[in-house]
Amino acid sequence: MQEVRGSIPLSSTFYFQGIFMYRSHSCGQLRASDLGITATLSGWVHSRRDHGGVLFIDLRDREGLVQVVFNPEKTEIYKSAETLRSEFVIKVSGPVRKRPEGTENKNLGTGEIELAADSLEILNTSQVPPFEISQFSEASEEIRLEYRYLDLRRPTLQRNLILRHKIAQNVRETLNKEGFLEIETPMLTKSTPEGARDFLVPSRLNPGNFYALPQSPQLFKQILMVGGLDKYYQIVRCFRDEDLRSDRQPEFTQIDLEMSFVDEADVMGVTEKMVAAAFKAATGQDVKLPFLRMPYKEAMDKYGSDKPDLRFGLELMDVTEEVRNCGFQVFAGAVKDGGVVKAICLKGGASTARAEIDRLTDFVRKLGAKGLAWIKFTDSGPDSAITKFFSEEDLDKIQSKTGANAGDLLLFGAGAWKSVVNVLGTLRTELAKRNYLYPKEQVFKFLWVVDFPLLEWDDKDKRWNAMHHPFTSPDEASLATFEKDPGAAKARAYDIVLNGTELGGGSVRIHRKDVQSKVFSVLGISAEAAKEKFGFLLTALDFGAPPHGGIALGLDRFVALLLGEDSIRDTIAFPKTQKGTDLLSGSPSPVAPKQLQEIFIKTDVPKKIIPS
């Protein structure tokens, strides 16, 4: 057998006394330049075709497909090949030859060649798979997750995980060059519930006490800065026991970093460099730097979201002054009460059927709006049931302010500012979906949202909450006054957004104990509670903590966005369902009473579902 050691790409190639045990090449590696060599391949039978006595097998591994030909003249090999079925694992050897003219497959990298089998070894058989192993599989997600080991063989999922690997490695390379240290933080930590629920782990050696799985390494990475490590990063697993959506998992991965002696611009600059390098490695495209910066207030006013999607227009426009004195009491009353009136102009929307407008009205009502006012602009003029309440001058002002022309549709929201922008912002993205306003080609729009409020008022609990987290520093102008006027305080925070999705968020942290104690006080956290939950951090801040800041980006989300996947589950090797279950392993699951006794836990779960 001819050896070709110099062309072997995979670490899984093995030698025994100078002979390839399983493969000399991957299935997707051979090209016309390899004609005449003898190759050994191992992989899965992807498909089988019998053409007039000559048997063709498409052999698959992670690197791709190659056609293998079995000639009936080689009787024993051919008989063995006739037993092959989909997903059998085989090893074949033979010469690489050119495919007959007219049979080339331009869609395959190996499409010009084939392997003429001189030997065949069946390494393992397979049952009939419950779904087709291809990028076009129509199997339900439940079946795919139950048989995840088969799903992982699909080219699409393998592509996703390979890209995830490339991004993670590129992030490490970039941050290493910037002088960061990769440092692990604990997985078993103290429970400090703020918002989402902790996953709790009972301590057998400390009866009645519990660890928590980390929702974030936040406190520990700040401690690392107090410890003088200066620049830290970690691609870290985090856990949140919360309700799940397509972009949430109970366990997820984030790119976490922290820096000492920095301001917002320093952290954002490093993050941009890291994201741009990873984006280039994943897509081959360059990203224009620096990313757009947009204040929180502008994002909410123009897009109704603190993570605006900039791939289409439909900006929210303020017509409060234009309708202040109109005869339509819904608008005039909202303005009189200190609220706002905003509008979205849907270009070409005048042709929208009344039934569709009714559906949009139902849509915003589910969001908490009382209704949806609208005006169509036609060649004959404004058309709506509400136009009778407006003077011609009022309508001209509205049309001028919104830029509406004949053929356009205006949709309005009126009321308190926060409610109006939230409803119209959600309506904006719904209109984009229904009217196919997203670009057909993949477009990536990065931006930073900055100048967030430090706190937000919770009407239900009648208390202030941190908009990001309670360790975010107020800006310099707010330091002296935020206790007296918490709602006016600005945060030194920044969120990075891509195509309407928050990739990550960060801030300059509070590095002084007195400021941290004041923030806790405004948040309703007593000195005793602060000491109980965060005492080790407060103590550390008393020992010369440097100014520091950082950010955390969701790796799962980043990969999903680059691939155009709707769910992060298709970027994770072993994800959970929306109910937090693992269909492959059957977790979570009951445990035996003896296990519970050892950790001093009793439950009121019916015994019939607990194994003996």
PASEVO-345419 format. One record per residue (C-alpha): x, y, z; residue in one letter. Coordinates in pm, whole numbers, plus 50000, padded with zeros to 5 digits. Each point is the difference from the previous one (the first is absolute). Layout:
ROTOR     u     v     w res
ROTOR     X     Y     Z   A
...
END
This chain:
ROTOR     u     v     w res
ROTOR 50000 50000 50000   M
ROTOR 50133 50342 49905   Q
ROTOR 50040 50232 50298   E
ROTOR 49900 50367 49974   V
ROTOR 50080 50122 50349   R
ROTOR 50040 50364 49898   G
ROTOR 49636 50038 49898   S
ROTOR 49829 49864 50310   I
ROTOR 49785 50271 50165   P
ROTOR 49840 49814 50287   L
ROTOR 50150 49911 50335   S
ROTOR 49787 49685 49997   S
ROTOR 50223 49835 49736   T
ROTOR 50194 49714 50157   F
ROTOR 50306 49806 49889   Y
ROTOR 50100 49643 50073   F
ROTOR 50340 49888 49873   Q
ROTOR 49986 50269 49727   G
ROTOR 49651 49896 49880   I
ROTOR 49683 50207 50040   F
ROTOR 49767 49819 50242   M
ROTOR 49682 50186 49911   Y
ROTOR 50059 50284 49756   R
ROTOR 50261 50182 49801   S
ROTOR 49761 50280 49907   H
ROTOR 49668 50137 50111   S
ROTOR 49705 49932 49771   C
ROTOR 49979 50362 49889   G
ROTOR 50370 50048 49934   Q
ROTOR 50080 49815 49677   L
ROTOR 50031 50204 49679   R
ROTOR 50103 49953 49638   A
ROTOR 50357 50071 50109   S
ROTOR 49988 49669 50191   D
ROTOR 49932 49787 49690   L
ROTOR 50196 49674 50006   G
ROTOR 50074 49981 50371   I
ROTOR 49864 49723 50220   T
ROTOR 49785 50140 50281   A
ROTOR 49841 49852 50309   T
ROTOR 49672 50155 50115   L
ROTOR 49768 49938 50293   S
ROTOR 49656 50141 50058   G
ROTOR 49625 49949 49984   W
ROTOR 49804 49872 49702   V
ROTOR 49801 50302 49891   H
ROTOR 49821 49844 49703   S
ROTOR 50015 49690 49782   R
ROTOR 49928 49971 49626   R
ROTOR 50004 49692 49777   D
ROTOR 50059 50094 49635   H
ROTOR 49990 49697 49776   G
ROTOR 50205 49776 50223   G
ROTOR 50249 50268 50107   V
ROTOR 49940 50111 50358   L
ROTOR 50058 50359 50108   F
ROTOR 50027 50113 50362   I
ROTOR 50019 50360 50119   D
ROTOR 50226 49991 50303   L
ROTOR 49970 50281 50256   R
ROTOR 50198 50140 50288   D
ROTOR 50029 50344 50160   R
ROTOR 50199 50136 49706   E
ROTOR 49755 49904 49724   G
ROTOR 49896 49730 49750   L
ROTOR 50186 49786 49751   V
ROTOR 49875 49744 49749   Q
ROTOR 50125 49643 50041   V
ROTOR 49958 49747 49716   V
ROTOR 49972 49623 50049   F
ROTOR 50056 49792 49687   N
ROTOR 49832 49654 49978   P
ROTOR 50325 49856 49860   E
ROTOR 50132 50013 50357   K
ROTOR 49748 49743 50116   T
ROTOR 50059 49979 50374   E
ROTOR 50024 50378 50048   I
ROTOR 49692 50052 49784   Y
ROTOR 49793 49747 50197   K
ROTOR 50096 50172 50321   S
ROTOR 49914 50341 49849   A
ROTOR 49652 49876 49907   E
ROTOR 49922 49965 50372   T
ROTOR 50076 50366 50071   L
ROTOR 49719 50225 50119   R
ROTOR 49973 50362 50109   S
ROTOR 50219 50092 50300   E
ROTOR 50209 49682 49995   F
ROTOR 50354 50089 50104   V
ROTOR 50256 49873 49752   I
ROTOR 50365 50017 49900   K
ROTOR 50096 49985 49632   V
ROTOR 50328 50014 49812   S
ROTOR 50082 50034 49632   G
ROTOR 50136 50224 49726   P
ROTOR 49865 50351 49939   V
ROTOR 49883 50033 49641   R
ROTOR 49822 50255 49786   K
ROTOR 49624 49970 49968   R
ROTOR 49875 49910 49649   P
ROTOR 49932 50308 49787   E
ROTOR 49651 50139 50058   G
ROTOR 49963 49848 50348   T
ROTOR 50186 50271 50192   E
ROTOR 49820 50167 50290   N
ROTOR 50079 50371 50008   K
ROTOR 49825 50038 50336   N
ROTOR 50264 49788 50175   L
ROTOR 50362 50088 50061   G
ROTOR 50076 49635 49922   T
ROTOR 49769 50003 49699   G
ROTOR 50271 49940 49739   E
ROTOR 50132 49677 50151   I
ROTOR 49892 49669 50150   E
ROTOR 50163 49725 50199   L
ROTOR 50007 49655 49836   A
ROTOR 49972 49762 50295   A
ROTOR 50263 49727 50025   D
ROTOR 49909 49915 50359   S
ROTOR 49702 50046 50228   L
ROTOR 49965 49952 50374   E
ROTOR 49667 50049 50176   I
ROTOR 50092 50159 50332   L
ROTOR 49644 50015 50133   N
ROTOR 49642 49958 49883   T
ROTOR 49709 50232 50067   S
ROTOR 49628 49980 50051   Q
ROTOR 49783 50195 49757   V
ROTOR 50027 50364 50121   P
ROTOR 49674 50167 50112   P
ROTOR 50072 50288 49761   F
ROTOR 50216 50073 49697   E
ROTOR 50354 50112 50077   I
ROTOR 50009 50303 49773   S
ROTOR 49984 50377 50012   Q
ROTOR 49641 49978 49874   F
ROTOR 49866 49782 50282   S
ROTOR 49637 50075 50081   E
ROTOR 50000 49811 50329   A
ROTOR 49840 50175 50297   S
ROTOR 50228 50167 50249   E
ROTOR 49887 49755 50270   E
ROTOR 50115 49700 49794   I
ROTOR 50325 50173 49907   R
ROTOR 50078 50077 50365   L
ROTOR 49911 49649 50116   E
ROTOR 50243 49855 49744   Y
ROTOR 50247 50284 50025   R
ROTOR 50295 49775 49910   Y
ROTOR 49837 49949 49659   L
ROTOR 49905 50366 49969   D
ROTOR 50363 50092 50064   L
ROTOR 50098 49810 49684   R
ROTOR 49798 50239 49783   R
ROTOR 50223 50236 49795   P
ROTOR 49804 50306 50114   T
ROTOR 50049 49936 50370   L
ROTOR 50363 49904 49952   Q
ROTOR 50055 50325 49809   R
ROTOR 49846 50192 50289   N
ROTOR 50221 49837 50262   L
ROTOR 50312 50041 49787   I
ROTOR 49922 50372 49964   L
ROTOR 49943 50025 50375   R
ROTOR 50344 49846 50054   H
ROTOR 50162 50246 49759   K
ROTOR 49841 50297 50173   I
ROTOR 50102 49880 50348   A
ROTOR 50359 49939 49890   Q
ROTOR 50019 50337 49825   N
ROTOR 49871 50175 50312   V
ROTOR 50273 49836 50204   R
ROTOR 50268 50098 49748   E
ROTOR 49885 50362 49992   T
ROTOR 49979 50040 50376   L
ROTOR 50331 49822 50059   N
ROTOR 50167 50251 49767   K
ROTOR 49838 50282 50198   E
ROTOR 50163 49877 50321   G
ROTOR 49702 49825 50158   F
ROTOR 50030 49697 50227   L
ROTOR 49753 49712 49971   E
ROTOR 49899 49922 50359   I
ROTOR 49731 49760 50122   E
ROTOR 49751 50111 50263   T
ROTOR 49801 49768 50231   P
ROTOR 49700 49795 49883   M
ROTOR 49882 49949 50359   L
ROTOR 49929 50344 50143   T
ROTOR 49790 50190 50253   K
ROTOR 49636 50064 49913   S
ROTOR 49937 50372 49945   T
ROTOR 49666 49995 49816   P
ROTOR 49936 50320 49807   E
ROTOR 49740 49951 49726   G
ROTOR 50027 49655 49848   A
ROTOR 50000 49702 50234   R
ROTOR 50311 49810 50103   D
ROTOR 50051 49630 49947   F
ROTOR 50072 49870 50348   L
ROTOR 50237 49716 50092   V
ROTOR 49969 49848 50351   P
ROTOR 50318 49956 50199   S
ROTOR 50031 49650 50149   R
ROTOR 50286 50105 50228   L
ROTOR 49815 50309 50124   N
ROTOR 49644 49883 50073   P
ROTOR 49729 50250 49920   G
ROTOR 50231 50219 49795   N
ROTOR 50006 50045 49625   F
ROTOR 50229 50110 49724   Y
ROTOR 49864 50184 49697   A
ROTOR 50111 49949 49641   L
ROTOR 50117 50338 49869   P
ROTOR 49768 50216 49794   Q
ROTOR 50315 50197 49917   S
ROTOR 50359 50021 50127   P
ROTOR 49928 50369 50079   Q
ROTOR 50115 50019 50361   L
ROTOR 50301 49775 49952   F
ROTOR 50130 50188 49698   K
ROTOR 49977 50323 50199   Q
ROTOR 50193 49830 50281   I
ROTOR 50266 49906 49743   L
ROTOR 50041 50369 49921   M
ROTOR 50036 50078 50370   V
ROTOR 50263 49726 50000   G
ROTOR 50206 50187 49742   G
ROTOR 49958 49755 49709   L
ROTOR 49922 50303 49778   D
ROTOR 49847 49825 49697   K
ROTOR 49787 49686 50027   Y
ROTOR 49788 49799 49759   Y
ROTOR 49815 49671 49999   Q
ROTOR 49774 49815 49759   I
ROTOR 49776 49888 50279   V
ROTOR 49693 49789 50063   R
ROTOR 49723 50181 50190   C
ROTOR 49665 49885 50141   F
ROTOR 49660 50165 50043   R
ROTOR 49688 49823 50117   D
ROTOR 49754 50216 49805   E
ROTOR 49727 49968 49741   D
ROTOR 50151 49908 49666   L
ROTOR 49964 50139 49648   R
ROTOR 50174 49933 49669   S
ROTOR 50299 50210 50108   D
ROTOR 50018 49871 50359   R
ROTOR 50132 49681 50158   Q
ROTOR 50030 49900 50367   P
ROTOR 50373 49956 49935   E
ROTOR 50170 50228 49753   F
ROTOR 50345 50125 49906   T
ROTOR 50128 50355 50014   Q
ROTOR 50322 50173 49906   I
ROTOR 50085 50174 50324   D
ROTOR 50269 50262 50052   L
ROTOR 50108 50263 50252   E
ROTOR 50270 50269 49997   M
ROTOR 50158 50231 50257   S
ROTOR 50072 50373 49964   F
ROTOR 49759 50045 49712   V
ROTOR 49702 50208 49897   D
ROTOR 49709 49915 49768   E
ROTOR 50197 50075 49682   A
ROTOR 50279 49759 50098   D
ROTOR 49764 49705 50055   V
ROTOR 49796 50076 49690   M
ROTOR 50316 50032 49789   G
ROTOR 50136 49659 50104   V
ROTOR 49656 49845 49951   T
ROTOR 49972 50142 49649   E
ROTOR 50342 49866 49910   K
ROTOR 49906 49656 50136   M
ROTOR 49659 49990 49826   V
ROTOR 50141 50126 49669   A
ROTOR 50276 49736 50001   A
ROTOR 49755 49720 50083   A
ROTOR 49757 50125 49735   F
ROTOR 50279 50002 49740   K
ROTOR 50107 49645 50095   A
ROTOR 49642 49875 49980   A
ROTOR 49876 50179 49686   T
ROTOR 50304 50129 49818   G
ROTOR 49849 50349 50015   Q
ROTOR 50138 50315 50157   D
ROTOR 49802 50210 50245   V
ROTOR 50022 50377 49992   K
ROTOR 50142 50136 50325   L
ROTOR 49910 50167 50225   P
ROTOR 49643 49879 50038   F
ROTOR 49720 50256 50006   L
ROTOR 49926 50144 50347   R
ROTOR 49637 50080 50082   M
ROTOR 49868 50143 50330   P
ROTOR 49729 49796 50172   Y
ROTOR 49747 50284 49971   K
ROTOR 50055 50030 49625   E
ROTOR 49970 49624 49951   A
ROTOR 49670 49992 50187   M
ROTOR 49864 50314 49831   D
ROTOR 50088 49891 49644   K
ROTOR 49970 49622 50018   Y
ROTOR 49803 49921 50315   G
ROTOR 50275 49767 50119   S
ROTOR 50329 50012 50189   D
ROTOR 50128 49741 49751   K
ROTOR 49882 50149 49670   P
ROTOR 50016 49816 49669   D
ROTOR 50149 50240 49746   L
ROTOR 49953 49779 49694   R
ROTOR 49676 50175 49903   F
ROTOR 49834 50339 50053   G
ROTOR 49658 50045 50159   L
ROTOR 50130 50246 50256   E
ROTOR 49764 50133 50264   L
ROTOR 49919 50369 49947   M
ROTOR 49877 50236 50269   D
ROTOR 49687 50196 49904   V
ROTOR 49914 50116 50350   T
ROTOR 50016 50372 49916   E
ROTOR 49818 49953 49671   E
ROTOR 49695 49846 50174   V
ROTOR 50008 50194 50329   R
ROTOR 49692 50206 49918   N
ROTOR 49819 49760 49767   C
ROTOR 49641 49892 50052   G
ROTOR 50085 49631 50040   F
ROTOR 49983 49958 50376   Q
ROTOR 50207 49679 50006   V
ROTOR 50297 50205 49876   F
ROTOR 49924 50333 50166   A
ROTOR 49924 49832 50332   G
ROTOR 50327 49803 49994   A
ROTOR 50196 50322 49939   V
ROTOR 49809 50185 50274   K
ROTOR 50090 49724 50246   D
ROTOR 50370 50041 49920   G
ROTOR 50018 49712 49754   G
ROTOR 50110 49979 49638   V
ROTOR 49857 49914 49661   V
ROTOR 50225 49814 49758   K
ROTOR 49949 49856 49653   A
ROTOR 50148 49743 49764   I
ROTOR 49979 50064 49626   C
ROTOR 49963 49678 49800   L
ROTOR 50097 50088 49644   K
ROTOR 49751 49858 49751   G
ROTOR 49781 49894 50290   G
ROTOR 49686 50178 49881   A
ROTOR 49911 49680 49815   S
ROTOR 49985 49812 50330   T
ROTOR 49660 49832 50036   A
ROTOR 49780 50100 50290   R
ROTOR 50006 49642 50127   A
ROTOR 50379 50019 50025   E
ROTOR 49979 50329 50191   I
ROTOR 49755 49832 50237   D
ROTOR 50254 49721 50055   R
ROTOR 50268 50260 50077   L
ROTOR 49760 50163 50245   T
ROTOR 49953 49667 50177   D
ROTOR 50377 49960 50001   F
ROTOR 50065 50330 50184   V
ROTOR 49712 49939 50241   R
ROTOR 50178 49686 50116   K
ROTOR 50298 50224 50073   L
ROTOR 49787 50220 50226   G
ROTOR 49886 50270 49755   A
ROTOR 49635 50105 50000   K
ROTOR 49986 50009 49622   G
ROTOR 50177 50104 49680   L
ROTOR 49915 50326 49824   A
ROTOR 50086 50021 49631   W
ROTOR 49979 50226 49695   I
ROTOR 50040 49895 49637   K
ROTOR 50127 50261 49756   F
ROTOR 49848 49949 49656   T
ROTOR 49988 50199 49676   D
ROTOR 49670 50139 50129   S
ROTOR 50151 50107 50333   G
ROTOR 50010 49864 50356   P
ROTOR 49763 49710 50067   D
ROTOR 49904 49879 50348   S
ROTOR 49713 50007 50244   A
ROTOR 50199 50246 50214   I
ROTOR 50075 50263 49731   T
ROTOR 49675 50183 50084   K
ROTOR 50158 50103 50331   F
ROTOR 50291 50178 49830   F
ROTOR 50014 50328 49815   S
ROTOR 50159 50008 49657   E
ROTOR 50290 50188 50158   E
ROTOR 50044 49726 50264   D
ROTOR 50007 49730 49733   L
ROTOR 50251 50197 49794   D
ROTOR 50227 50031 50305   K
ROTOR 49977 49627 50071   I
ROTOR 50072 49912 49639   Q
ROTOR 50293 50240 49985   S
ROTOR 50152 49876 50329   K
ROTOR 49974 49632 49907   T
ROTOR 50088 50032 49631   G
ROTOR 49688 49807 49904   A
ROTOR 49907 50011 49632   N
ROTOR 49708 49870 49799   A
ROTOR 49999 49622 50035   G
ROTOR 50139 49999 50355   D
ROTOR 49845 49891 50332   L
ROTOR 50054 50168 50336   L
ROTOR 49956 49800 50321   L
ROTOR 49982 50189 50331   F
ROTOR 50063 49940 50368   G
ROTOR 49897 50240 50276   A
ROTOR 50056 50001 50375   G
ROTOR 50288 49986 50247   A
ROTOR 50339 50015 49827   W
ROTOR 50131 49662 50118   K
ROTOR 49679 49820 49906   S
ROTOR 49975 50163 49656   V
ROTOR 50360 49932 49895   V
ROTOR 49985 49640 50125   N
ROTOR 49679 49923 49811   V
ROTOR 50102 50174 49678   L
ROTOR 50349 49848 50018   G
ROTOR 49852 49651 50011   T
ROTOR 49752 50093 49726   L
ROTOR 50291 50128 49790   R
ROTOR 50170 49658 49993   T
ROTOR 49666 49828 49935   E
ROTOR 49935 50227 49701   L
ROTOR 50346 49921 49865   A
ROTOR 49924 49626 50018   K
ROTOR 49654 50027 49846   R
ROTOR 50112 50231 49721   N
ROTOR 50332 49824 49923   Y
ROTOR 50210 50307 50076   L
ROTOR 50307 49810 50117   Y
ROTOR 50278 49991 49739   P
ROTOR 50010 49682 49792   K
ROTOR 50377 49978 50028   E
ROTOR 50168 49958 50338   Q
ROTOR 50075 50344 50143   V
ROTOR 50168 50060 50334   F
ROTOR 49936 50327 50184   K
ROTOR 50203 50042 50319   F
ROTOR 49954 50287 50244   L
ROTOR 50054 50103 50358   W
ROTOR 49712 50126 50211   V
ROTOR 50136 50233 50270   V
ROTOR 49887 50254 50261   D
ROTOR 49752 49770 50171   F
ROTOR 49811 50104 50309   P
ROTOR 50165 49855 50308   L
ROTOR 49668 49889 50151   L
ROTOR 49643 49930 49892   E
ROTOR 49686 50018 50211   W
ROTOR 49800 49683 50063   D
ROTOR 49634 50100 50032   D
ROTOR 49900 49657 50124   K
ROTOR 50248 49977 50288   D
ROTOR 50026 50379 50049   K
ROTOR 50379 50001 50001   R
ROTOR 50299 50091 49789   W
ROTOR 50179 49725 49807   N
ROTOR 50342 50011 49836   A
ROTOR 49956 50018 49623   M
ROTOR 50311 49787 49952   H
ROTOR 50125 49877 50338   H
ROTOR 50067 50164 50337   P
ROTOR 50378 50015 49944   F
ROTOR 49973 50245 49707   T
ROTOR 50148 50340 50075   S
ROTOR 49798 50320 49970   P
ROTOR 50160 50254 49768   D
ROTOR 50201 50283 50153   E
ROTOR 49716 50252 49974   A
ROTOR 49764 49768 50193   S
ROTOR 50232 49899 50285   L
ROTOR 49902 50287 50229   A
ROTOR 49626 50003 49929   T
ROTOR 49878 49648 49919   F
ROTOR 49881 49935 50357   E
ROTOR 49769 50305 49983   K
ROTOR 49890 49948 49639   D
ROTOR 50057 49633 49909   P
ROTOR 49797 50018 49677   G
ROTOR 50228 50265 49852   A
ROTOR 50323 49809 50058   A
ROTOR 50188 49875 49695   K
ROTOR 50199 49677 49993   A
ROTOR 50348 49947 49863   R
ROTOR 49857 49705 49807   A
ROTOR 50011 49887 49639   Y
ROTOR 49823 49724 49806   D
ROTOR 50126 49857 49672   I
ROTOR 49718 49923 49756   V
ROTOR 49991 49807 49673   L
ROTOR 49691 49994 49777   N
ROTOR 49756 50071 50280   G
ROTOR 50155 49753 50245   T
ROTOR 50204 50092 50305   E
ROTOR 50333 49821 49959   L
ROTOR 50122 50111 50337   G
ROTOR 50012 50268 50262   G
ROTOR 50259 50156 50221   G
ROTOR 50085 50294 50216   S
ROTOR 50261 50181 50197   V
ROTOR 49958 49857 50350   R
ROTOR 49974 50167 50337   I
ROTOR 50347 49978 50154   H
ROTOR 49933 50195 50322   R
ROTOR 49827 49842 50299   K
ROTOR 49814 50319 50096   D
ROTOR 49845 50033 49652   V
ROTOR 49908 49631 49989   Q
ROTOR 49832 50029 50341   S
ROTOR 49797 50301 49883   K
ROTOR 49881 49814 49689   V
ROTOR 49896 49703 50213   F
ROTOR 49809 50239 50227   S
ROTOR 49808 50158 49709   V
ROTOR 49916 49649 49875   L
ROTOR 49846 49920 50337   G
ROTOR 50280 49763 50103   I
ROTOR 50069 50058 50369   S
ROTOR 50351 50011 50142   A
ROTOR 49936 49663 50164   E
ROTOR 49871 49844 49677   A
ROTOR 50289 50148 49801   A
ROTOR 50249 49853 50245   K
ROTOR 49828 49660 49984   E
ROTOR 49983 49986 49619   K
ROTOR 50301 50203 49889   F
ROTOR 50215 50040 50310   G
ROTOR 50313 49853 49842   F
ROTOR 49979 50251 49712   L
ROTOR 49942 50298 50231   L
ROTOR 50296 49897 50211   T
ROTOR 50218 49963 49690   A
ROTOR 49904 50349 49879   L
ROTOR 50143 50132 50328   D
ROTOR 50349 49874 49911   F
ROTOR 50103 50221 49711   G
ROTOR 49770 49886 49719   A
ROTOR 50106 50159 49669   P
ROTOR 49756 50158 49755   P
ROTOR 49886 49714 49777   H
ROTOR 49743 49898 49743   G
ROTOR 49908 49715 49771   G
ROTOR 49743 49832 49785   I
ROTOR 49843 49661 49932   A
ROTOR 49886 49886 49653   L
ROTOR 49776 49703 49926   G
ROTOR 50200 49754 49790   L
ROTOR 49691 49793 49914   D
ROTOR 49814 50306 49871   R
ROTOR 50298 50129 49804   F
ROTOR 50041 49671 49816   V
ROTOR 49625 49972 49932   A
ROTOR 49987 50351 49853   L
ROTOR 50300 49944 49773   L
ROTOR 49844 49677 49872   L
ROTOR 49649 50140 49963   G
ROTOR 49861 49739 50241   E
ROTOR 49670 50079 50173   D
ROTOR 50093 49814 50317   S
ROTOR 50321 49976 50200   I
ROTOR 49921 49632 50051   R
ROTOR 50148 49934 49655   D
ROTOR 50333 50147 50110   T
ROTOR 50034 49788 50316   I
ROTOR 50110 49638 49991   A
ROTOR 49761 49879 50271   F
ROTOR 49725 50259 50062   P
ROTOR 49693 49985 50218   K
ROTOR 49642 50037 49876   T
ROTOR 49786 50305 50075   Q
ROTOR 49887 49815 50314   K
ROTOR 50360 49957 50114   G
ROTOR 50014 49625 49935   T
ROTOR 50272 49794 49834   D
ROTOR 49820 49750 49777   L
ROTOR 50323 49810 49931   L
ROTOR 50092 49913 50357   S
ROTOR 49657 50041 50157   G
ROTOR 50095 50275 50244   S
ROTOR 49888 50142 50232   P
ROTOR 49898 49676 50169   S
ROTOR 49900 49875 50345   P
ROTOR 50266 49864 50233   V
ROTOR 49987 49719 50251   A
ROTOR 49885 50080 50358   P
ROTOR 50342 49897 50131   K
ROTOR 50164 50274 49796   Q
ROTOR 49763 50256 50147   L
ROTOR 50063 49874 50351   Q
ROTOR 50376 50048 49955   E
ROTOR 49948 50368 49926   I
ROTOR 49730 50046 50266   F
ROTOR 49716 50080 49760   I
ROTOR 49637 49894 50019   K
ROTOR 49747 50054 49722   T
ROTOR 49624 49973 49973   D
ROTOR 50021 49852 49649   V
ROTOR 49785 49683 49970   P
ROTOR 50214 49691 50067   K
ROTOR 49873 49822 49690   K
ROTOR 50218 50214 49773   I
ROTOR 50316 49963 50212   I
ROTOR 50219 49698 49915   P
ROTOR 50086 49754 50274   S
END
